[in-house]
């Protein structure tokens, strides 16, 4: 769809009443299936197990990474230092 077509549709939204907007919302929801990231990840892992690439599904970590305090470092970003060291 071109940007012009999309802009035209957006402009026409202002002309719709509440019932029409609700109906349009339902149609859009039917056309666009939203896959939750966790569900997508589980599906991928399950396919890998089914194909024999993985022996079992990975366990979910129960560790709370947010409990670890961030450490301030001086100088250039740590990622730059790591990349340089690997060269």
C-alpha positions as CSV (number, residue, x, y, z in Angstrom):
1,X,0.0,0.0,0.0
2,X,1.4,3.4,-0.9
3,X,1.8,6.1,1.7
4,X,-0.8,8.2,-0.3
5,X,-3.4,5.5,0.2
6,X,-2.7,5.1,3.8
7,X,-2.9,8.9,4.3
8,X,-6.3,8.9,2.6
9,X,-7.6,6.2,4.8
10,X,-6.4,8.0,7.9
11,X,-8.2,11.2,6.8
12,X,-11.4,9.3,6.2
13,X,-11.3,8.0,9.8
14,X,-12.6,11.3,11.0
15,X,-15.7,10.9,9.0
16,X,-16.7,7.6,10.7
17,X,-19.1,7.4,13.6
18,X,-18.4,5.4,16.8
19,X,-20.2,2.2,15.5
20,X,-18.3,2.3,12.3
21,X,-15.0,2.8,14.1
22,X,-15.8,-0.2,16.3
23,X,-16.6,-2.3,13.3
24,X,-13.4,-1.2,11.6
25,X,-11.4,-2.0,14.7
26,X,-12.8,-5.6,14.8
27,X,-12.0,-6.1,11.1
28,X,-8.4,-4.9,11.7
29,X,-8.0,-7.2,14.7
30,X,-9.2,-10.1,12.6
31,X,-6.7,-9.3,9.8
32,X,-3.7,-8.7,12.1
33,X,-2.8,-11.5,14.4
34,X,-0.6,-10.3,17.2
35,X,1.8,-13.0,18.5
36,X,3.1,-12.4,22.0
37,X,6.9,-12.6,22.1
38,X,6.8,-15.4,24.7
39,X,4.4,-17.4,22.7
40,X,6.5,-17.0,19.6
41,X,9.6,-18.0,21.4
42,X,7.9,-21.1,22.9
43,X,6.7,-22.0,19.4
44,X,10.2,-21.8,17.9
45,X,11.7,-23.8,20.7
46,X,9.0,-26.5,20.3
47,X,9.7,-26.8,16.6
48,X,13.4,-27.2,17.3
49,X,12.6,-30.0,19.7
50,X,10.2,-31.6,17.2
51,X,12.9,-31.6,14.6
52,X,15.5,-33.1,16.9
53,X,17.7,-30.0,16.9
54,X,17.1,-29.5,20.7
55,X,16.8,-32.3,23.2
56,X,14.5,-30.4,25.5
57,X,13.0,-27.0,26.0
58,X,15.2,-24.5,27.9
59,X,14.2,-23.8,31.4
60,X,13.0,-20.3,32.3
61,X,15.4,-18.4,34.5
62,X,14.1,-17.4,37.8
63,X,17.0,-15.0,38.5
64,X,16.0,-11.4,39.0
65,X,18.5,-9.5,36.9
66,X,17.0,-6.2,38.0
67,X,18.4,-6.8,41.5
68,X,22.0,-6.3,40.2
69,X,23.1,-2.7,40.6
70,X,24.5,-1.0,37.5
71,X,28.2,-0.2,37.6
72,X,29.4,3.2,36.3
73,X,32.7,3.0,34.3
74,X,34.9,5.9,33.2
75,X,36.1,6.4,29.7
76,X,34.8,4.9,26.5
77,X,31.9,2.4,26.4
78,X,32.8,-1.1,27.6
79,X,31.5,-2.6,24.4
80,X,34.1,-0.6,22.4
81,X,36.8,-1.9,24.7
82,X,35.7,-5.5,24.3
83,X,35.6,-5.1,20.5
84,X,39.1,-3.7,20.5
85,X,40.5,-6.5,22.7
86,X,39.1,-9.1,20.3
87,X,40.9,-7.7,17.3
